Amino acid sequence: MARGRAAATTSEVREADGATETPDRNRPVHSVRLRNIRAAIWSNEGEQGTRYNATFCRLYKDNEGFWRSTDSFGRDDLLLLAKVADMAHSWIAEAMQAHDQPF
């Protein structure tokens, strides 16, 4: 399991603080997090209305104590990933229903 996680692409997790603002177009419209699994929900405007996409990552601390994220999930992460995906799906369904869009 550790070998699979080490081979996955990783990135540093940057938490938004008051000093570094990013434009709204580069930020997710919503995020869901349970323990170390996070979903980011993105909004894309198109001719047929708003479309939503979700990305998932697992957060962990590296050997130097910095928070990192990866898109690789171990066996023990899968049920939590499914729960986060379910919560993301529910949020998207509610957002689409609020805009009267067919699901």
N, C-alpha and C positions, 0 to 999 in steps of 0.2 A: 504494500500500500504506500509506503514512504517513497519508493522509487517512482511510482506513477505521479505522485504529487510534485516531486522534484523536477520532473521532466516538463511539467505544465508551464505555460507562460504565466508570469507573475507581473504585478505592477504595484507600485506604492500607493497606498490609500491616502488620499488627501482630504482632510475634513475642512469644510468651508468655515473660515473664521471671518470676522468683520473686516479684516484688512484686505482680503483677496476676494473680490466679488467676480463671479463669472456671469457672462450674459445668460439670460433665461433660455435662449435657444440651445445652449449647450448643457442644460441641466435637465434631469428627469422631472416629469410632472408629479411623480409620486414614487416613494420607495417603501419596501416592506422588508423588515429584518426580524429574524428569529435567531437568537444566539449568534452564530458566526456565519449564517447564510443570509444573503441580501439579494433582493430583486429591485432593479431600477426599471420604472415604466416610462417609456418615451412616447411623446405625441408627435405625429406627423400630419400636417394639414395637406389635403389633396383636393382634387376636383369633386370627389365623392364624399367629402367630409373628413373627419378626423379618424386616423388609424393609430392604433396603439401597438407598440412592441415592448417586449420585456427582455432584459438581460439579467443573468444570474452570476453571482460570484460567492466565493468562500473567503472569509477574512481569517488571517492568522498573523502571529508575531514571528518575525525571523529571529535568527540567533543574536542579532544586535539589538533586539527590542523594538524594532520599527514594525508598524502595522503594514501588511501587504495583502493583496487580493489575488486570487487565481480563479480560473474557470474550470478547474479540475475538482472533482468530488469523489471522496472515498465511499466505501460501502456504508459506513456509519453515518454519512451525510445525506444519503438518498431520501430517507423518509422525511427529514426536515426540509430538504429541497422540494419535495412534492408538496408539503404543506405551504411553503412560501409561494410556490407556483399557483396553488389553489387560491391563496389570498390575493395574489396579483390578478388572477383571472376574475375574481369577484369584484375587485376594484374597477377593472376595465369594463366589466358588464354594467356596473352601476353608473360609471361615467358615460357610457354610450346610451344607457337608458335615460339619463338626465338630459341628453341632447336629442332624444327621440330618434336615435339611429337604430336601424334593425341590427340585431346581433348576428 
